[in-house]
Amino acid sequence: MTRVVITGMGAITPLGNDVETFWRNVVAGRSGVGPITLFDASAMKTRIAAEVKGFDPEAWFGRKEARRMDRYAQFALAATQQALQDARLDPAHVDRERVGVILGTGIGGIGALVQGVETLMTRGPDRISPFMVPMMLADTAPGLIAIAYGFRGPNMAVVTACASGTNAIGEAVNLIRRGDADVVIAGGAEAAILPVAVAAFNVMGAISTRNEEPERASRPFDRTRDGFVMGEGAGILILERLEHARARGARIYAEVVGYGTSADAYHITAPLENGEGAALAMRRALADAGLSPRDIDYINAHGTSTPLNDKSETQAIKAVFGEAAYDVPISSTKSMIGHLLGAAGAVEAIVCIRAITDGVIPPTINYEHPDPECDLDYVPNVARRKPVRTAMSNSFGFGGHNACVIFRRYEDGAS
């Protein structure tokens, strides 16, 4: 089978706007959650979020271009620029017809849509921006990436709610395996910290209302968890066919060896309580990789900090891993950066890759009150030094979408 490797990474996150800063803060167990500053949230039940800080789109793109992009697309292009530079991939020296882009997003350009509706209601139909339609589309970010660099390979958006980023990576792997591309830029981007989205999640009872202590609000697997914390940002990976990466002398971070995806076919927002759909995605990823549960050294959990998800994911891990479930370290980095929705899986993939390259497993912070229904090793509060050869990343989304990818330390000659 064609081997697919990771040669570059880029990140815009609530804990730093590059991979190194983000990773350093995650390992230190810092929280990126705080009071909402992107709008006046005083009337909201939830007034906290994990915002990207210090991101200046005009510095990245110039004022004119920045105004023509939704915030989610700005994040995606900035992270892509980082990833290409990290991979030392010069678009002028690759076959651009063999470079694809697959980007995941849950909501896409919702900010542009909201702004357009407000303009329509307050200023009339003739005042809506002519850029509104492309700005709000989910597939605009991958399109903009292709335009920026001249990449003419397969180009698309994946929309599977909170599984989008992971599905995008998995589909990119399959694109390379079947010979349709040598390089794929893959990941996810999201920017949905807006009044309408916060209000909507509030009435669902999905997000935390722990406003007085924002840094402690996201507490996956903790008995006192009361919902997830909204986050935003982007994670981008450069995936390459191994032979292509070798031919250009690329540095290889890790190899993608397994991908599995499934549907719960149960409920539009609630997961199956026994985790059966999530377990199916994990089993498929293990089968694709030719691995057994005992081969997994670390699981980056979906771990949203909602009562239903954390319990069902724990059940899914037990169903797949059996007794080995109690031996594998599991952590949720959402405890620190909140839930980046469609970008979550992409940023968490970076966490898995750095865990492999650095031999450090990041913690699940705010784990203070054990839940008898969540009784596995969640690496509580402090990072753990441990060699990691193989890491699994889980993502589950509204609609019953489940996705799982497995990364392995790159070893020349490994099958």
C-alpha atoms as one frame of an Amber mdcrd trajectory, in Angstrom:
protein
   0.000   0.000   0.000   1.127   3.559  -0.695   2.545   5.112   2.454   1.472
   8.626   3.461   3.617  10.839   5.669   3.362  14.227   7.367   6.008  16.758
   6.335   4.587  20.073   7.543   2.225  21.554  10.133   0.622  24.919  10.809
  -1.711  26.094  13.564  -3.775  29.080  14.666  -5.172  28.296  18.120  -6.402
  29.791  21.403  -2.992  28.891  22.878  -0.762  30.305  20.178  -0.663  31.193
  16.521   2.051  28.761  15.511   2.735  25.106  16.246   5.651  25.639  18.634
   3.849  28.147  20.865   0.690  26.045  20.855   2.530  22.846  21.748   4.563
  24.476  24.509   1.398  25.805  26.156  -0.465  22.511  25.810   2.352  20.564
  27.435   2.410  23.146  30.241  -1.311  22.579  30.833  -2.306  26.182  30.224
  -5.881  27.211  29.458  -6.813  29.348  26.476 -10.346  29.977  27.779 -11.421
  33.426  28.943 -14.207  36.005  28.728 -15.598  36.564  25.243 -14.141  39.699
  23.639 -15.284  39.230  20.042 -18.719  40.632  20.903 -20.690  41.903  23.886
 -21.741  38.685  25.611 -23.259  40.292  28.698 -26.776  39.083  27.818 -25.661
  35.481  27.200 -25.915  32.562  29.607 -22.415  31.666  28.472 -19.916  34.517
  28.418 -16.696  32.567  27.945 -14.898  30.983  24.994 -11.463  29.942  23.773
 -10.689  32.758  21.350  -7.691  33.087  19.061  -5.654  35.986  20.424  -3.372
  38.475  18.687  -4.296  37.415  15.155  -4.062  40.383  12.772  -5.499  39.435
   9.365  -4.280  42.647   7.754  -0.724  41.785   8.739  -1.148  38.409   7.068
  -3.032  39.376   3.925  -3.286  43.160   3.644  -6.425  45.178   4.330  -8.109
  44.636   0.971  -7.770  40.861   0.868  -8.501  40.423   4.563 -11.873  42.167
   4.154 -12.816  39.685   1.433 -12.332  36.628   3.645 -14.363  35.281   6.523
 -12.372  34.760   9.723 -12.390  30.977   9.272 -10.748  31.334   5.853  -8.163
  33.744   7.263  -7.223  31.141   9.860  -7.015  28.430   7.192  -4.741  30.425
   4.878  -2.462  31.558   7.694  -2.037  27.985   8.972  -1.453  26.756   5.409
   1.297  29.316   4.884   2.965  28.081   8.068   2.621  24.431   7.053   4.099
  24.960   3.596   7.028  26.836   5.070   7.499  24.125   7.699   7.491  21.466
   4.977   9.889  23.526   2.854   7.496  22.868  -0.003   7.980  25.421  -2.772
   4.918  25.488  -5.057   7.182  26.430  -7.958   9.077  23.152  -7.624   6.231
  20.631  -7.469   3.710  19.406 -10.025   0.826  21.643  -8.990  -1.668  19.419
 -10.784  -0.728  16.735  -8.254  -1.290  18.886  -5.148  -4.774  18.737  -3.608
  -6.525  20.566  -0.793  -9.129  19.018   1.522 -10.318  21.215   4.364 -12.858
  20.428   7.055 -15.218  22.936   8.619 -18.410  22.574  10.576 -20.055  25.911
   9.821 -17.779  27.654   7.302 -18.233  31.377   6.821 -21.020  31.899   9.310
 -19.604  35.292  10.271 -20.039  36.560   6.720 -23.584  35.195   6.615 -24.532
  36.874   9.888 -23.013  40.156   8.763 -24.908  39.942   5.476 -28.231  39.391
   7.231 -27.564  42.329   9.549 -26.735  44.543   6.565 -29.897  43.466   4.767
 -32.067  44.278   7.782 -30.456  47.611   8.658 -29.237  49.052   5.370 -31.243
  47.284   2.658 -30.576  44.702  -0.046 -28.360  46.874  -2.218 -25.790  47.288
   0.547 -24.873  43.605   0.892 -21.273  42.874  -0.074 -20.735  41.272  -3.490
 -18.256  38.991  -1.706 -20.832  37.662   0.746 -21.649  34.457  -1.141 -18.073
  33.211  -1.561 -17.177  34.389   1.940 -19.863  32.253   3.567 -19.326  29.024
   1.604 -17.703  26.065   3.342 -15.520  25.328   0.309 -14.120  28.847  -0.033
 -11.062  28.257   2.173  -9.718  25.323   0.122 -10.507  27.295  -3.021  -8.550
  30.287  -1.748  -5.596  28.071  -0.852  -5.559  26.652  -4.381  -5.759  30.139
  -5.887  -2.979  31.470  -3.654  -0.505  28.757  -4.668  -1.782  27.503  -8.016
  -2.606  24.013  -6.765  -4.840  22.336  -9.371  -5.299  18.926  -7.802  -8.512
  17.667  -6.164 -10.022  20.430  -4.035 -12.957  20.196  -1.655 -14.463  20.857
   1.750 -15.537  18.147   4.178 -18.480  18.990   6.416 -19.147  16.414   9.128
 -19.657  18.769  12.068 -17.038  18.200  14.764 -15.519  15.265  12.865 -14.729
  17.446   9.827 -11.025  18.010  10.450 -10.345  14.331  11.082 -12.408  13.241
   8.099 -10.499  15.720   5.923  -7.179  14.154   6.941  -8.488  10.640   6.388
  -9.921  11.448   2.976  -6.643  13.127   2.028  -4.824   9.898   2.884  -7.165
   7.945   0.626  -6.671  10.494  -2.158  -2.929   9.870  -2.098  -3.281   6.110
  -1.685  -5.389   5.804  -4.798  -2.910   7.804  -6.844  -4.858  11.014  -7.399
  -2.313  13.297  -5.704   1.274  13.343  -4.453   0.655  16.051  -1.867  -2.528
  17.076  -0.059  -2.971  20.081   2.215  -5.480  18.861   4.775  -6.971  19.977
   8.059  -9.750  22.144   9.386 -10.732  25.710  10.234 -13.530  27.287  12.240
 -14.548  30.717  13.500 -18.027  30.536  14.991 -17.781  32.475  18.264 -20.745
  34.671  17.388 -23.882  35.677  19.316 -26.204  33.459  17.287 -23.983  30.385
  17.678 -23.406  30.885  21.402 -27.132  31.456  21.952 -28.025  28.377  19.924
 -25.642  26.125  21.831 -26.964  27.633  25.077 -30.577  26.718  24.399 -29.407
  23.192  23.569 -27.668  23.019  26.937 -24.458  21.999  25.161 -21.940  24.577
  26.428 -20.565  25.376  29.853 -21.959  28.271  31.882 -19.045  28.308  34.331
 -18.511  32.015  33.625 -16.828  32.922  36.911 -13.895  30.566  36.380 -13.358
  30.281  32.603  -9.987  28.517  32.844 -11.708  25.714  34.775 -14.819  25.463
  32.615 -13.691  22.769  30.179 -13.234  19.628  32.269 -13.500  16.476  30.143
 -14.288  13.249  31.980 -14.667  15.126  35.285 -17.849  14.350  37.195 -18.759
  18.078  37.428 -18.505  18.777  33.673 -21.401  20.885  32.376 -20.751  21.284
  28.659 -18.067  22.162  26.161 -16.393  25.526  25.670 -16.487  27.007  22.170
 -13.141  27.516  20.500 -11.850  28.691  17.131  -8.780  28.324  14.971  -7.200
  26.135  12.312  -4.849  23.198  11.965  -3.185  22.263   8.676  -1.053  19.244
   7.767   1.018  18.620   4.654   0.456  15.000   3.650   2.755  13.447   1.048
   3.271  10.181  -0.726   6.380   8.773   0.918   8.342   8.484  -2.311   7.550
  12.109  -3.172   8.729  13.280   0.243  11.921  11.234   0.000  12.680  12.501
  -3.494  12.717  16.110  -2.339  14.584  15.353   0.881  11.704  16.339   3.135
  11.784  16.062   6.912   9.161  13.514   7.955   7.311  13.984  11.249   5.154
  10.877  11.244   3.191   8.479   9.094  -0.604   8.201   8.805  -1.338   4.492
   8.967  -5.053   4.165   9.723  -8.368   5.855   9.042 -11.873   4.813   9.973
 -15.211   6.553   9.749 -18.809   5.613  10.549 -22.279   6.894  11.428 -24.301
   6.342  14.581 -27.574   6.381  12.622 -29.218   7.220  15.926 -29.798  10.894
  16.813 -28.968  14.266  15.292 -27.074  15.515  18.362 -26.809  12.788  21.015
 -24.257   9.977  20.676 -25.146   6.346  21.167 -24.802   5.802  24.901 -22.801
   2.606  24.422 -20.469   4.311  21.942 -21.144   1.698  19.270 -20.752   4.102
  16.321 -17.515   5.579  17.669 -16.206   2.080  18.369 -16.873   1.106  14.753
 -14.763   4.021  13.487 -11.908   3.058  15.834 -12.063  -0.599  14.776 -11.976
   0.421  11.126  -8.945   2.637  11.727  -7.135  -0.190  13.523  -7.973  -2.620
  10.718  -6.806  -0.136   8.102  -3.507   0.226   9.970  -3.126  -3.510  10.572
  -2.777  -2.834  14.300  -4.236  -4.259  17.486  -5.454  -2.134  20.421  -2.288
  -3.052  22.349  -0.249  -1.265  19.661  -1.759   2.136  20.548   0.397   4.172
  22.930  -1.826   7.248  23.259  -5.386   8.308  22.450  -6.271  11.947  21.922
  -9.924  11.748  22.900 -12.771  13.731  21.416 -13.394  14.508  25.091 -15.730
  17.472  24.803 -16.599  17.934  28.501 -20.280  17.172  27.895 -22.028  14.611
  30.114 -23.094  12.375  27.221 -19.994  12.453  24.995 -17.376  11.687  27.627
 -19.358   8.755  28.971 -20.095   7.284  25.521 -16.501   7.729  24.333 -15.251
   5.940  27.426 -17.635   3.081  26.641 -16.426   3.020  23.019 -12.783   2.798
  24.054 -13.603  -0.043  26.446 -15.538  -1.866  23.730 -12.601  -1.691  21.307
  -9.656  -2.051  23.685 -11.066  -4.434  26.282  -8.786  -4.694  29.308  -6.126
  -2.726  27.404  -8.366   0.334  27.760  -7.082   0.719  31.324  -3.456   0.737
  30.178  -3.495   3.306  27.369  -3.044   6.991  28.297  -5.935   9.169  27.076
  -6.155  12.945  27.153  -8.448  15.673  25.921  -6.694  18.844  24.825 -10.138
  20.443  24.610  -9.674  20.970  28.338  -7.197  23.703  27.345  -8.299  25.041
  23.938 -12.010  24.360  24.051 -13.846  22.732  21.174 -12.741  24.035  17.786
 -15.691  22.287  16.107 -14.680  21.466  12.510 -11.054  22.388  13.217 -10.787
  20.261  16.364  -9.586  17.056  14.743  -6.933  18.836  12.696  -5.411  20.613
  15.697  -5.621  17.407  17.726  -3.807  15.563  14.936  -0.923  17.988  15.466
  -1.014  17.090  19.165  -0.725  13.394  18.311   2.183  14.015  15.951   4.064
  16.097  18.517   3.403  13.469  21.180   5.155  11.002  18.873   8.085  13.255
  17.979   8.624  14.637  21.488   7.680  11.683  23.692   5.288  13.778  25.777
   1.580  13.159  26.387  -0.320  16.369  27.166  -2.674  16.418  30.136  -6.403
  16.663  30.608  -6.550  19.702  32.862  -9.346  20.432  35.354  -9.719  16.747
  36.142 -10.600  16.966  39.839 -13.656  14.811  40.536 -13.489  11.242  39.193
 -16.612   9.991  37.469 -17.305   6.293  38.073 -18.583   6.047  34.493 -15.346
   7.570  33.165 -12.702   5.481  34.871  -9.780   5.296  32.439  -6.347   6.934
  32.509  -7.030  10.514  31.343  -3.517  11.843  32.173  -4.923  14.206  34.809
  -3.600  17.758  35.057   0.109  17.172  34.355   1.825  16.152  31.113   3.515
  12.765  31.099   6.826  11.842  29.512   6.398   8.573  27.677   7.667   7.172
  24.374   4.832   7.217  21.856   5.185   5.157  18.700   1.516   5.079  17.695
  -1.239   7.584  18.497  -4.970   7.546  17.801  -7.141  10.649  17.414 -10.937
  10.502  17.812 -13.535  12.974  16.541 -17.323  12.686  16.737 -19.856  15.159
  15.405 -23.516  16.133  15.422 -25.424  14.033  12.920 -23.741  10.925  14.315
 -20.503  11.364  12.340 -17.481   9.487  13.700 -13.885   9.619  12.491 -10.602
   8.205  13.720  -7.039   8.501  12.418  -3.901   6.710  13.584  -0.405   8.159
  13.356   2.834   6.220  13.768   6.444   7.233  14.232   8.114   7.252  10.829
  10.520   4.377  10.421  12.290   3.855   7.124  11.418   0.434   5.837   8.336
  -0.041   8.077   5.404  -1.670   6.366
